[in-house]
Amino acid sequence: MKYTTARLSSARAALHAAASPKKAAILHRFFKTGKGEYGEGDQFIGVVVPTQRKIAARFKSLPVADIVRLLHSPIHEERLTALLIMVDHYARGSQAIKRTIYKTYLANASCINNWDLVDLSAPNIVGNHLLNKPGTALKRLARSHNLWERRIAIISTLTFIRHGNFSDTLAISEILLRDRHDLIHKAVGWMLREVGKRDRSVLDAFLTRHAARMPRTTLRYAIEKYPEQERKHLLAVSRNTKNP
């Protein structure tokens, strides 16, 4: 990973030229980079996402090998920019390129190690690639010991939801109901809420089976759009049950 092309050096230089130490300090706190926190050790230089999108567009012709090198950076903004370029490659690529990007993405999942990195890439790559295909790969990710692979599994199903396919979201949600991490609780609740926005009866049926044992954060996110009295009733049911 030490070898660097001129094009990759230029991409990094563009990011560092847009850096802000003041913003970096805010991002370090926001993304929980302290000792024992989920983003422990992550490094920020203070480049906002809209600027990263512009830089990614400028360097969208980076070859996959350089994208992977950028993705292995210790700097958060470099990793996110790499993922934004990867999303563009997938969107514009042939079927062969799409397969390469999908496989490259999962092979380097250890570098996709914060919630924004997952959320801005997983639906566009993993979700799109597995649309209308068996959910085996997502179930494997959902059972991973790696927090971020588990988040990739559930967030990727946002693409399915947008296409009216809810079964994989529900299946992955069931696998993750006993997860102990708050970032998974929030992600599952968010995806369930997205299901409910499109078909309230599907979410109602899921909650009838699982509300009593769902983490309260998951339940709160899932029922955010429900009328107040219904939310209170479901939260009361959950309150009387020991959550994970």
For each residue, the residues with C-beta under 8 A, 3 or more apart:
1: 68 69 72
2:
3: 69
4: 8 9 69
5: 8 9 66
6: 9 10
7: 10 11 59 61 62 66
8: 4 5 11 12 62 66 69 70
9: 4 5 6 12 13
10: 6 7 13 14 59
11: 7 8 14 15 55 58 59 62 66 70 81
12: 8 9 15 16 70 73 78
13: 9 10 16 17
14: 10 11 17 18 55 58 59
15: 11 12 18 19 45 47 52 55 75 77 78 81
16: 12 13 19 45
17: 13 14
18: 14 15 47 51 55
19: 15 16 23 24 45 46 47 77
20: 23 24 45 46 47
21: 24 25 46
22: 25 26 46
23: 19 20 26 27 44 46 47 48
24: 19 20 21 27 28 44 45 46
25: 21 22 28 29 46
26: 22 23 29 30 46
27: 23 24 30 31 44 46 76
28: 24 25 31 33 42 44
29: 25 26 32 33
30: 26 27
31: 27 28 39 42 44 76 114 116
32: 29 37 38 39 40
33: 28 29 37 39 40 41 42 43 44
34: 37 40
35: 40
36: 40
37: 32 33 34 40
38: 32 114 147 181 183
39: 31 32 33 42 113 114
40: 32 33 34 35 36 37
41: 33
42: 28 31 33 39 74 76 113 114
43: 33 74 75 76
44: 23 24 27 28 31 33 75 76 77
45: 15 16 19 20 24 75 76 77
46: 19 20 21 22 23 24 25 26 27 77
47: 15 18 19 20 23 51 52 55 77
48: 23 51 52
49: 52 53 80 116 120
50: 53 54
51: 18 47 48 54 55
52: 15 47 48 49 55 56 77 80 81 84
53: 49 50 56 57 84
54: 50 51 57 58
55: 11 14 15 18 47 51 52 58 59 81
56: 52 53 59 60 81 84 85 88
57: 53 54 60 88
58: 11 14 54 55
59: 7 10 11 14 55 56 62 81 85
60: 56 57 85 88 89
61: 7
62: 7 8 11 59 66 67 70 85
63: 66 67
64: 67 68 89 100 101 104
65: 68 69
66: 5 7 8 11 62 63 69 70
67: 62 63 64 70 71 82 85 86 89 104
68: 1 64 65 71 72 82 104 108
69: 1 3 4 8 65 66 72 73
70: 8 11 12 62 66 67 73 78 79 81 82 85
71: 67 68 78 79 82 83 86 108 111 112
72: 1 68 69 79 108 111
73: 12 69 70 78 79 82
74: 42 43
75: 15 43 44 45 78 79
76: 27 31 42 43 44 45 79 80 114 117
77: 15 19 44 45 46 47 52 80 81
78: 12 15 70 71 73 75 81 82
79: 70 71 72 73 75 76 82 83 111 112 113 117
80: 49 52 76 77 83 84 116 117 120
81: 11 15 52 55 56 59 70 77 78 84 85
82: 67 68 70 71 73 78 79 85 86
83: 71 79 80 86 87 112 117 120 121
84: 52 53 56 80 81 87 88 120 121
85: 56 59 60 62 67 70 81 82 88 89
86: 67 71 82 83 89 90 101 104 105 121 125
87: 83 84 90 91 120 121 124 125
88: 56 57 60 84 85 91 92
89: 60 64 67 85 86 92 93 97 101
90: 86 87 93 97 98 101 102 124 125 128 129
91: 87 88 124
92: 88 89
93: 89 90 96 97 98 100 101
94: 97 98
95: 98 99
96: 93 99 100
97: 89 90 93 94 100 101
98: 90 93 94 95 101 102 128 129
99: 95 96 102 103 129
100: 64 93 96 97 103 104
101: 64 86 89 90 93 97 98 104 105 125
102: 90 98 99 105 106 125 126 129
103: 99 100 106 107
104: 64 67 68 86 100 101 107 108
105: 86 101 102 108 109 112 121 125 126
106: 102 103 109 126 137
107: 103 104
108: 68 71 72 104 105 111 112
109: 105 106 112 146 148 149 152
110: 113 146 148
111: 71 72 79 108
112: 71 79 83 105 108 109 117 118 121 122 148 152
113: 39 42 79 110 117 148
114: 31 38 39 42 76 117 118 148
115: 118 119 151 183 187
116: 31 49 80 119 120
117: 76 79 80 83 112 113 114 120 121 148
118: 112 114 115 121 122 148 151 152 155
119: 115 116 122 123 155
120: 49 80 83 84 87 116 117 124
121: 83 84 86 87 105 112 117 118 124 125
122: 112 118 119 125 126 127 151 152 155 156 158
123: 119 126 127 128 155 156 158 159
124: 87 90 91 120 121 127 128 159
125: 86 87 90 101 102 105 121 122 128 129
126: 102 105 106 122 123 129 130 137 138 152 156
127: 122 123 124 130 131 155 156 157 158 159 160
128: 90 98 123 124 125 131 159
129: 90 98 99 102 125 126 133
130: 126 127 133 135 137 138 156
131: 127 128 159 160 163 165
132: 163 165
133: 129 130
134:
135: 130 138 139 167 168 171 172
136: 139 140
137: 106 126 130 140 141
138: 126 130 135 141 142 153 156 157 168 172
139: 135 136 142 143 153 171 172 175
140: 136 137 143 144
141: 137 138 144 149 150 152 153
142: 138 139 150 153 154 172 175 176
143: 139 140 150 175
144: 140 141 149 150 153
145:
146: 109 110 149 150
147: 38 150 151 181 183 184
148: 109 110 112 113 114 117 118 151 152
149: 109 141 144 146 152 153
150: 141 142 143 144 146 147 153 154 176 179 181 184
151: 115 118 122 147 148 154 155 183 184 187
152: 109 112 118 122 126 141 148 149 155 156
153: 138 139 141 142 144 149 150 156 157 172 175 176
154: 142 150 151 157 169 172 173 176 184 187 188 191
155: 118 119 122 123 127 151 152 158 187 191
156: 122 123 126 127 130 138 152 153 159 160
157: 127 138 153 154 160 161 168 169 172 191
158: 122 123 127 155 161 162 191 194
159: 123 124 127 128 131 156 162 163
160: 127 131 156 157 163 165 166 168 169
161: 157 158 164 165 166 169 191 194 195 198
162: 158 159
163: 131 132 159 160
164: 161 198
165: 131 132 160 161 168
166: 160 161 169 170 195 198 199 202
167: 135 170 171
168: 135 138 157 160 165 171 172
169: 154 157 160 161 166 172 173 191 192 194 195
170: 166 167 173 174 195 202 206
171: 135 139 167 168 174 175
172: 135 138 139 142 153 154 157 168 169 175 176 188 191
173: 154 169 170 176 177 188 191 192 206 210
174: 170 171 177 210
175: 139 142 143 153 171 172
176: 142 150 153 154 172 173 179 184 188
177: 173 174 188 210 213 214 215 218 244
178: 244
179: 150 176 184 185 188 215 244
180: 244
181: 38 147 150 184 185
182: 185 186 217
183: 38 115 147 151 186 187
184: 147 150 151 154 176 179 181 187 188
185: 179 181 182 188 189 215 217 218 221
186: 182 183 189 190 217 218 221
187: 115 151 154 155 183 184 190 191
188: 154 172 173 176 177 179 184 185 191 192 218 221 222
189: 185 186 192 193 217 218 219 220 221 222
190: 186 187 193 194 221
191: 154 155 157 158 161 169 172 173 187 188 194 195
192: 169 173 188 189 195 196 203 206 218 221 222
193: 189 190 196 197 203 221 222 223 224 225
194: 158 161 169 190 191 197 198
195: 161 166 169 170 191 192 198 199 202 203 206
196: 192 193 199 200 202 203 204 222 223 225 226
197: 193 194 225
198: 161 164 166 194 195 202
199: 166 195 196 202 203
200: 196 203 204
201: 204 205
202: 166 170 195 196 198 199 205 206
203: 192 193 195 196 199 200 206 207 222
204: 196 200 201 207 208
205: 201 202 208 209
206: 170 173 192 195 202 203 209 210
207: 203 204 210 211 214 219 222 223 234
208: 204 205 211
209: 205 206
210: 173 174 177 206 207 213 214
211: 207 208 214 219 234 237 238
212: 237 238 240 241
213: 177 210 241 243
214: 177 207 210 211 218 219 222 238 243
215: 177 179 185 218 219 243 244
216: 219 220 235 238 239 243
217: 182 185 186 189 220 221
218: 177 185 186 188 189 192 214 215 221 222
219: 189 207 211 214 215 216 222 223 234 235 238
220: 189 216 217 223 224 235
221: 185 186 188 189 190 192 193 217 218 224
222: 188 189 192 193 196 203 207 214 218 219
223: 193 196 207 219 220 226 230 231 234 235
224: 193 220 221 231
225: 193 196 197
226: 196 223 230 231 234
227: 230 231
228: 231 232
229: 232 233
230: 223 226 227 233 234
231: 223 224 226 227 228 234 235
232: 228 229 235 236
233: 229 230 236 237
234: 207 211 219 223 226 230 231 237 238
235: 216 219 220 223 231 232 238 239
236: 232 233 239 240
237: 211 212 233 234 240 241
238: 211 212 214 216 219 234 235 241 243
239: 216 235 236
240: 212 236 237
241: 212 213 237 238
242:
243: 213 214 215 216 238
244: 177 178 179 180 215
